[in-house]
């Protein structure tokens, strides 16, 4: 289904996986005129973007496509582990795409990317699953939570949680994105934030390729900068520090190291200071959490907070 807030002139595509499980947390995001089998690898994404432009412009397109693929890869990697997702993560096509994308994304990523690639083995699912459950648990508050609003000083900002959730919902809605009803996660989950950046980078590639006006390209890049500064780049350094300290499992640890390197490179690319690795977890206030549960905030549909 076409994104509702965009005109046909501004059609776009996004990286999607080929498994038959949940394809995207943004259920209404799809390429205008894209084939039913969306691009599953970096080379297919490049072909989707086109290759008839001049060298400098093509470089900008390739970089945006590469960044989109890496964000999508990481979003899939941090989902609740499933055998079909693991098959996609470890198949040769995906591995080759990840390696190729990192060549475009920057030399600083090559070492951590190669370490992750070497750790990703088809037979390693059970080990990864056990490490994932040990690190993240079955709730928001494991040793290294996957949700943004678990990180930060709530005493310094009593409205920290609802404000951040509302701001995230507003970001998604501003680009016409609707979180699927079966996503099963809040707006601040790492997978949603990574996939949102995947969408924005894909839009940037489209804007470059179709040479949309400067305002449209600037809007897309400004959204990425703001999202990194206010959300993804703010808390992932602390998250990845906790993750790499919490596990010795080779694949999960390598995933944390690569995530840290990639998000830091994204912040540098957009002139944003990454958040502190020492960012603390908010204190658990069981009474406040119970009150929040009773008022229904945690059960509101995605985007509802932005409308209040």
C-alpha positions, 0 to 999 in steps of 0.5 A: 500500500502506498504511503498515504502522506506522499504523492505519486511523484515521490514514490519510494522503495525500501529494503525488505527481506524475502522471508514470509514472516513479518516483513516490516514494522511499517506495514504501509511502506512500499515502493510505488510500482515496485514488484511484489518481490521487494529487494532482498540484497544490496545489489538488487537495491542498487538495481532498483535505484538505477545506475544511469546517473553521473559518477558523483550522483551515483556515489550519493545514491550508492551510499544511501542504499548501503546505509539503508541496507545496513539499518535494515540488516540490524533491524532484522538482527535485533528482532526476537530470534526466529529460524527463518530470520536467522536463515536470511541473516546467514545466507550467502546473499545477505552476507555478500550484501553486508560486505558490499554495503560496508565498502560504500558506508566507510572504511571505519566499519570494515573490521567490525563488519568482518568480525560480525560476518565471520561470527554469523554461521548457519548452525549458530542459531541456538547459541545466539538465541540463548545469548539473546534471551540472557541479555534481553530477557522477556521484558523491557528491563533486562541487563541491556534493554532494547527500548530507548526510554529505559535510558536516561534520567527520569528525575531530571525530566518527569515527562521523559517517557511520554514525551519521547514516545510522542516524539517518535510517533510524530516522526513516524507519522510525519513520513506517513508510516503506520506501525503494523498491529502485530509489531508487538513493540513500542515506538521506542524499540531498537528495531523500529528506530533502525527500520525508520532510518532504513526508510529515510535512507531509502527515501534519500536514495530515491530523491538523489536518483530522481533528482527531486527538488533540493527542499525534498532532499534537505527534508529527508536528510534533516529528518535523519540528523534530528532522529540520530540526535534526539533518538537513535544516536542518543542511547545506542552507545550506552546500549551497545556498551551494556550489550558487549559487557553482558555477553561472551557469545561471539555473534551477539557480541560482534553484533553489538560492536558493529552496531556501535561502530555503524551508529557512531559513523552515522552520527559523524556523517550527519554532524551529530555528537553520539550519546554517552556510553555511560548513559544510565538506565532510568530507575525502576518505579514499580508504583509509577509503572503500575499507574501507567499500566492502569491509565492505559498509556502502555496499551495505546495504539501506535501514534496515539500519543502524538495525537493527544 
